Amino acid sequence: MTDIEIARNIQLEKIVKVVEKFGITEDDLNLYGKYKAKISENFIKKVHNKKDGKLILVTAINPTPLGEGKTTVAIGLSDALNKIGKNSVLALREPSLGPVFGIKGGATGGGYAQIAPMEDINLHFTGDIHAITSANNLLSAIIDNHIYFGNKLRFKKVVWKRCLDLNDRALREVEIGLSKEKNMIPRHDGFDISVASEIMAIFCLAENIEDLERRLGNILVGYNEDDEPIYAKDLKAEGALTVLLKDAINPNIVQTLEHNLAIVHGGPFANIAHGCNSIIATKLALKLGDYVVTEAGFGADLGAEKFVNIKCRKAGLNPSVAVCVATLKALKYHGGAKQENCSDENLEALEKGIDNLIRHINNIKYKYGLNPIVAINKYKNDTEKELKFLENKLSEIDVDLSFVEVWEKGGDGAIDLAKKIVELSEKQNKIKFIYEDDESIKEKIEKVAKEVYGAEGVEYIENSEQEIENIEKMGYGKYPVCIAKTQYSFSDDAKNLLCNEPFKIKVKEVIVKNGAEFIVVKTGKIFTMPGLPKIPSAESIKVDKNGNIIGIF
């Protein structure tokens, strides 16, 4: 059966029933039908002083076209923790429509380790991303309306882009204002995907609605004729933007197929944004669960690095354990095996590919200061010889390993992983940051490049050095860096999988996101508006004759 068929064949519990054990009543919820809801701000305030549970981060090796199943493992792990008698809550990101109709086809787990209702979550859900898109584009409209009616703030350059929650490469560069109306000034512009919008980042980093409004007001939208910054608050826009996000800012709750609580809220990409769900949702989960399983996007070089250096720094979080997810097929792919041959036994490719896993483990353990464990998503064609080979390699560096089968068995397929995590979480650990706030922007970029990616240095191209100088002159050099880089490699070249030759990270653009309070550093061939693949998932997604959605997987 496909993922959507498995999900549809399991009878969900009403969401009011799922949350009863947490002391959440129907009065604390804003219901979106029977199986999804938002938790009220009043309930969040009510549990504010409760003791926090332990935070478990799920990350991975660099992703491959074969899929590693990071979200699937996170869901199965939370189910497994509940099966062994631990009170576990999930805190995950919302899927973007771009990947759902693009290459992924869905992002709610797989097999018997899913969150549900999966069609709703993968599509419009509770409308949060639409609200973010609307807020983003309202700000664009306010900017251009201000210019149309006389430009009192003397805009010389607009740096704020419109957005859309779909992959559409044709919108990367556009011309606007071509209607030839009086006072209409044509200019070059472009679109980002909504999950790369600064408003998405603000949404996920805000502590509450007051902090949300403050950050929205601080968005830098352009420069005047004296090259001074212009902010959203100069346009009196922050109030209206907050109104559009007033309901969205409350966390969404759904359930796993085993009827355990999942909080799904916010969804920035990790290759072009910071790749973590909202701070509000994570902190709420920590008040409700003794163990909270969360994830960070893509590999540990991107999602986990930003989780630590941006989210944990801002929110004061200290994860107890980090799970690094991989598959034997993906490791062989990183070892040079061709995609079509990755299911075959190949110890030579596996040995080379293990290097990618070990690099991530070393970053987790020594650079981020977290207790690591490896979770191998097991496939039927994995051979005992290969599994033993990997087990021996990891035992040599004293790293715990667990083989999981959550796709096929749900929580039962991660019991071993859950028990090991409970034991590992008792070990003392203290989170480490790669850089300090008061270091220069270049020092921060170079520390991440050298210490996390393994680069020999950084090359600044185009106008990036001048942009860094300008940001520091404006007084924003204290912000953390959010490096936009390909997810497929430690380098900024998606095809350089082995990274066994010296390489440099090429920085082509540096942008301050003053509302999000971080600095985006664009490297390599990264785009903030993705494109669709040659054969997008959209081609197989449809409604059948019974009115059921099919093709989301």
DANORGI-V31370 format. One record per backbone hydrogen bond with DSSP energy under -0.5 kcal/mol. CO is the residue of the C=O (numbers start at 0). NH is the residue of the N-H. Records with the same first field share a line. If there is no record, write none. Layout:
BEGIN
CO: NH, NH
END
This chain:
BEGIN
1: 5
2: 6
3: 7
4: 8
6: 9
8: 10
9: 11
13: 16, 17
14: 18
16: 19
18: 21, 23
19: 22
22: 24
24: 27
25: 28
27: 39
28: 30
29: 37
33: 14
35: 31
36: 252
37: 29
39: 43
40: 44
41: 45
42: 46
44: 47
46: 49
53: 55, 291
54: 56, 319, 320
55: 293
56: 58, 322
57: 295
58: 324
59: 299
63: 66
68: 72
69: 73
70: 74
71: 75
72: 76
73: 77
74: 78
75: 79
76: 80
77: 81
78: 82
79: 83
80: 85
81: 84
85: 87
86: 289, 290
88: 292
89: 262
90: 294
91: 264
95: 99
96: 100
97: 101
98: 103, 104
100: 537
101: 536
104: 552
107: 114
108: 107
109: 112
112: 109
113: 256
115: 254
116: 120
117: 121
118: 122
119: 124
123: 126
126: 130
127: 131
128: 132
129: 133
130: 134
131: 135
132: 136
133: 137
134: 138
135: 139
136: 140
137: 141
138: 142
139: 143
140: 144
141: 145
142: 146
143: 147
144: 148
145: 150
146: 149
150: 153
153: 224
156: 222
161: 191
163: 165, 193
165: 167
167: 170
168: 171
170: 190
173: 188
175: 186
180: 183
182: 184
183: 185
186: 175
188: 173
189: 161
191: 163
192: 195
193: 196
194: 268
196: 199, 200
197: 201
198: 202
199: 203
200: 204
201: 204, 205
203: 278
207: 211
208: 212
209: 213
210: 214
211: 215
212: 216
213: 217
215: 218
216: 232
218: 220, 231
220: 158, 159
221: 229
222: 155, 156
223: 226
227: 223
229: 220, 221
230: 233, 234
231: 234, 236
232: 235
236: 240
237: 241
238: 242
239: 243
240: 244
241: 244, 245
242: 245
244: 248
246: 249
250: 38
251: 263
252: 36
253: 261
254: 115
255: 258
259: 255
260: 89
261: 253, 263
262: 91, 264
263: 251
264: 277
265: 93
268: 272, 274
270: 484
274: 296
275: 267
277: 281
278: 282
279: 283
280: 284
281: 285
282: 286
283: 286, 287
284: 287, 288
285: 52
289: 53
290: 88, 292
291: 55, 293
292: 90
293: 57
294: 276
296: 302
298: 301, 302, 303
299: 304
301: 305
302: 306
303: 307
304: 308
305: 309, 310
306: 311
307: 312
309: 313
310: 314
311: 315, 316
319: 370
320: 56
321: 323, 372
322: 58, 324
323: 374
324: 60
325: 376
326: 330
327: 331
328: 332
329: 333
330: 334
331: 336
332: 335
337: 340
338: 341
340: 343
345: 349
346: 350
347: 351
348: 352
349: 353
350: 354
351: 354
352: 355, 356
353: 357
354: 358
355: 359
356: 360
357: 361
358: 362
359: 363
360: 364
361: 365, 366
362: 366, 367
363: 369
367: 431
369: 371
370: 321
371: 399
372: 323
373: 375, 401
374: 325, 376
375: 377, 403
378: 381
382: 386
383: 387
384: 388
385: 389
386: 390
387: 391
388: 392
389: 393
390: 394
391: 395
392: 396
393: 396, 398
394: 397
399: 373
401: 375, 403
403: 377
404: 408
405: 409
406: 111
408: 411
409: 412
410: 413
411: 414
412: 404
413: 417
414: 418
415: 419
416: 420
417: 421
418: 422
419: 423
420: 424
422: 425
423: 426
435: 438
439: 443
440: 444
441: 445
442: 446
443: 447
444: 448
445: 449
446: 450, 451
447: 451, 452
448: 453, 454
456: 504
457: 459
458: 460, 506
460: 463
462: 466
463: 467
464: 468
465: 469
466: 470
467: 471
468: 472
469: 473
470: 475
471: 474
475: 478
479: 518
480: 482
481: 520
482: 484
483: 522
486: 62
491: 493, 524
492: 495
494: 496
495: 490
502: 455, 456
503: 505
504: 458, 506
505: 507, 523
506: 460
507: 462
508: 521
510: 519
511: 513
512: 516, 517
516: 479
517: 512, 519
518: 481
519: 510, 521
520: 483
521: 507, 508
522: 525
527: 192
529: 167
533: 535
535: 538
536: 539, 540
537: 540
539: 541
541: 549
543: 546
547: 543
549: 541
550: 552
551: 3
END
